[in-house]
Amino acid sequence: MILRSLLRLFGTPTAPKPITSQPDNIVLYAHLPRMVGESKNDPTPTSKAKKRRSSQIRNSGSHRQHLLSMRLEHIRICSPRRCKRLNEFGIVTAGDLASADPHRLAEQFNAPRKALRTIQHYRRAIRFSASVPGMMPRDALLLVSIHRRSIRGLATESAAQLYRDLQRFAESSQGQALLRGRRLPSTRRLKRWIAQCESMASSPGLRTRAA
């Protein structure tokens, strides 16, 4: 029975069917020379710069939000007594002071003209420090006191010269009152702020001065 099945299977061969062949699709690949400044994982020469700038923008945004949400006594821009007085007028955080009307706020004090100058001084320091990652209002207050109050201006500074100017200011009575025993910002921190200002100064639409 098995033999009959084999004979039936192979005894009557079917005619071969023609196979229609179609031309294959041919894809050509070319290796292009890598441009100068490109890496294997970096398709464009400027992608690193774009990533670095976007990272700085994110850091600047988070720094600004954190700083403006800090309480006045934590940023140590004024004495505890003055912080308490400002709290009575609804000025609790650095953002409250930066966005408050300085003229209306100054009218609440016994010496409105003097209070107005002081409040404007604080506002400049808060806004300046909020624009530079890593800078605190008490640091910006020192820079504003020696007439460094813009990002573009700080971007052109020399860290060594800036530190010497801060040292001279620290010897004055006004400087000693602002420092209250604190140390001056180190040259390393000044260099970092200057580098950040240089990067931000090249951005379009930059507000160059702390209002």
Buried (B, 14 or more C-beta within 10 A) or exposed (E): EEEEEEEEEEEEEEEEEEEEEEEEEEEEEEEEEEEEEBEEEEEEEEBEEEEEBEEBBEEBEEBBEEBBEBEBBEBBBBEEEBBEBBBEBEBBBBBBBBEBEBEEBBEEBEEBEEBBEBBBBBBBBBBBBBBBBEBBBBBBBBBBBEEBBBBBBBBEBEBEEBBEBBEEBBEEEEBEEBBEEEEBBEEEBBBBBBEBBBBBBEEEEBEEEBE
